[in-house]
Structure formats: C-alpha cells, structure tokens
C-alpha cells in the first residue's frame, strides 16, 4: 500500500474516532444555534466536513474535544452567515448544565417551568454573539480554560464575561433591573 493510501486510511480512522467520541457534542452545539431540525442536520454535516478538512492541520496543541468545539462553534456561527445577530441560542429544561448559568437554585427551579424557561430563552437571545457562544460552551460543561481555548480569548476575560452575563440574567429573571 502506498504512503498516500496509508495516510488516507489513518485519517479516516482518526476521523471516525473523533466522530464516535464527539458526535453528541456536535449535535448539541448545532441544536443550540438553530431551532430548525433540517438546518441542524445541515449544520451538523457542515461541521463534519470542516473537521475532515482541517484534520490534517490539527497539531494536538489542545485536547481533541476542545478543537472539535472550536470547529463546531465557528462553523455554527459561519452557517448563520449574515444573520448571526438574529441567531437564537436554543435551550430546554433538560439542557445539560443549565444550573451553571443560574447559580440560584430557587430561581433554577422556577425556570424549569415552561414560562420561566421561555423568559430565560428570550434573555439568552438578547446576548451578543460572543456571549451566546460562551453560554453554549458553559452548557456543554467546559471549564473556563477550555472555553478560553475554544473562543480564543484569555481565561480571565472568559470568567469576567460569564460573571457579567450571569449577573445580568439573574437580575432580569428575578424581576430586578439591569442597566
């Protein structure tokens, strides 16, 4: 077998392993960024294409899962194209790590009710694109360092931004005013 064939087989094996370990993550990211199931499928396929295309360039400087998140988030943002400002972040009561956004357990219990979840959804969709990306990665359970690696900003900046987002959400959802 030629070196080119061996390299192709190795790439396919690496791709299949990445897919086996990360397909659920990729689907959740696609679900966060689009409510339409057909668009979610298209976005998922686009993420897979981008992973395949960039697999040869992955140097291993970060964990594979961090790299996959970066590709998935960037692809999702690109997929929305010029409509990124109208992009909706889709969460549900069974979204993983929902309590990481709402620290107050009593507020979280209220948010499990459909009306409150809708308010949370509306507030999340008022966030900037970068803030939506931060929240989607928080919902995935990534550490502050991993989020920083995916987004490409300093960890301290991630912590400050997430703290501000959480305070803003808490204030708005508890009936307080936030400037």
C-alpha positions as CSV (number, residue, x, y, z in Angstrom):
1,X,0.0,0.0,0.0
2,X,1.3,3.5,-0.9
3,X,2.1,6.1,1.7
4,X,-0.8,8.2,0.4
5,X,-3.2,5.3,0.9
6,X,-1.9,4.6,4.4
7,X,-2.3,8.3,5.2
8,X,-5.9,8.3,3.9
9,X,-6.7,5.2,6.0
10,X,-5.2,6.7,9.1
11,X,-7.1,10.0,8.5
12,X,-10.4,8.0,8.2
13,X,-9.6,6.1,11.4
14,X,-8.9,9.4,13.3
15,X,-12.0,11.0,11.8
16,X,-14.2,8.0,12.8
17,X,-12.7,8.0,16.3
18,X,-13.3,11.8,16.7
19,X,-16.9,11.3,15.4
20,X,-17.6,8.4,17.8
21,X,-16.3,10.4,20.8
22,X,-17.8,13.8,19.9
23,X,-21.0,13.3,17.7
24,X,-23.3,14.1,20.6
25,X,-21.4,17.3,21.5
26,X,-21.5,18.4,17.9
27,X,-25.3,17.8,17.7
28,X,-25.9,19.8,20.9
29,X,-23.9,22.7,19.6
30,X,-25.9,22.6,16.3
31,X,-29.1,22.4,18.4
32,X,-28.0,25.5,20.5
33,X,-27.6,27.6,17.4
34,X,-30.6,26.5,15.3
35,X,-34.2,25.6,16.2
36,X,-35.0,24.1,12.7
37,X,-34.3,20.4,12.6
38,X,-33.3,20.4,8.9
39,X,-30.9,23.3,9.5
40,X,-29.5,21.4,12.5
41,X,-28.8,18.4,10.2
42,X,-27.2,20.6,7.6
43,X,-25.1,22.4,10.2
44,X,-24.0,19.1,11.7
45,X,-22.9,17.9,8.2
46,X,-21.0,21.2,7.7
47,X,-19.2,20.7,11.0
48,X,-18.2,17.2,9.9
49,X,-16.9,18.5,6.6
50,X,-14.9,21.2,8.4
51,X,-13.5,18.7,10.8
52,X,-12.5,16.4,7.9
53,X,-10.9,19.3,6.0
54,X,-8.9,20.6,9.0
55,X,-8.0,17.2,10.5
56,X,-4.6,17.2,8.8
57,X,-3.8,20.6,10.3
58,X,-4.7,19.7,13.9
59,X,-1.4,19.8,15.7
60,X,-2.6,18.5,19.0
61,X,-1.9,21.7,20.9
62,X,-5.2,21.4,22.6
63,X,-7.5,18.4,23.5
64,X,-9.3,16.9,20.6
65,X,-12.7,17.8,22.3
66,X,-11.6,21.5,22.6
67,X,-10.6,21.5,18.9
68,X,-14.0,19.9,18.0
69,X,-15.9,22.5,20.0
70,X,-13.9,25.3,18.2
71,X,-14.7,23.9,14.8
72,X,-18.4,23.3,15.8
73,X,-18.9,26.8,17.2
74,X,-17.1,28.6,14.4
75,X,-19.0,26.5,11.8
76,X,-22.3,27.3,13.5
77,X,-21.5,31.0,13.5
78,X,-20.5,30.9,9.9
79,X,-23.5,28.8,9.0
80,X,-25.8,31.5,10.2
81,X,-24.0,33.9,7.9
82,X,-25.1,37.5,7.8
83,X,-28.0,36.7,10.1
84,X,-25.7,36.0,13.1
85,X,-27.2,38.9,15.0
86,X,-30.6,37.2,14.8
87,X,-29.1,33.8,15.7
88,X,-31.1,32.2,18.5
89,X,-29.5,30.2,21.3
90,X,-31.8,27.2,21.9
91,X,-32.0,25.8,25.4
92,X,-34.5,23.5,27.1
93,X,-35.2,22.4,30.6
94,X,-33.1,19.3,30.0
95,X,-30.1,21.3,28.6
96,X,-27.0,20.0,30.3
97,X,-25.5,22.2,33.0
98,X,-28.4,24.7,33.0
99,X,-27.6,25.3,36.6
100,X,-24.2,26.7,35.6
101,X,-25.9,29.7,34.1
102,X,-28.3,30.2,37.0
103,X,-26.5,29.8,40.3
104,X,-29.6,30.4,42.4
105,X,-31.3,27.0,42.9
106,X,-34.6,28.6,43.8
107,X,-34.5,30.6,40.5
108,X,-33.5,27.4,38.6
109,X,-36.5,25.5,40.0
110,X,-38.7,28.3,38.8
111,X,-37.0,28.2,35.4
112,X,-37.9,24.5,35.0
113,X,-41.4,25.7,34.5
114,X,-42.1,26.3,30.8
115,X,-43.0,30.1,31.1
116,X,-39.8,30.8,33.1
117,X,-37.7,28.7,30.6
118,X,-39.2,30.9,27.8
119,X,-38.1,34.0,29.7
120,X,-34.6,32.5,30.1
121,X,-34.6,31.7,26.4
122,X,-35.6,35.2,25.5
123,X,-32.9,36.8,27.7
124,X,-30.2,34.5,26.3
125,X,-31.2,35.5,22.8
126,X,-30.6,39.2,23.7
127,X,-27.0,38.4,24.3
128,X,-24.2,39.2,21.8
129,X,-22.9,36.5,19.5
130,X,-19.8,36.0,21.6
131,X,-21.9,35.8,24.8
132,X,-24.1,33.2,23.2
133,X,-21.0,31.2,22.3
134,X,-19.7,31.5,25.9
135,X,-23.1,30.3,27.3
136,X,-23.4,27.4,24.8
137,X,-19.9,26.2,25.9
138,X,-20.9,26.6,29.5
139,X,-24.0,24.5,28.9
140,X,-21.6,21.9,27.5
141,X,-19.8,21.8,30.8
142,X,-16.4,23.1,29.5
143,X,-14.0,24.6,32.0
144,X,-13.2,28.3,31.9
145,X,-9.8,27.4,30.3
146,X,-11.4,25.2,27.7
147,X,-13.9,27.9,26.8
148,X,-11.0,30.4,26.5
149,X,-9.2,28.0,24.2
150,X,-12.3,27.5,22.0
151,X,-13.2,31.2,21.8
152,X,-9.6,32.4,21.6
153,X,-9.6,34.9,24.5
154,X,-7.9,34.9,27.9
155,X,-9.3,32.7,30.7
156,X,-9.6,35.8,32.9
157,X,-11.7,37.5,30.3
158,X,-14.0,34.5,30.0
159,X,-14.5,34.5,33.8
160,X,-15.4,38.2,33.8
161,X,-17.7,37.9,30.8
162,X,-19.5,34.9,32.2
163,X,-19.9,36.5,35.6
164,X,-21.4,39.6,34.0
165,X,-23.7,37.5,31.9
166,X,-24.9,35.5,34.9
167,X,-25.4,38.7,37.0
168,X,-27.4,40.3,34.1
169,X,-29.6,37.1,33.7
170,X,-30.1,36.8,37.4
171,X,-31.2,40.4,37.7
172,X,-33.5,40.3,34.7
173,X,-35.1,36.9,35.7
174,X,-35.6,37.8,39.3
175,X,-37.5,40.9,38.3
176,X,-34.7,43.4,39.1
177,X,-33.5,46.0,36.7
178,X,-30.1,45.7,35.0
179,X,-28.6,48.7,33.3
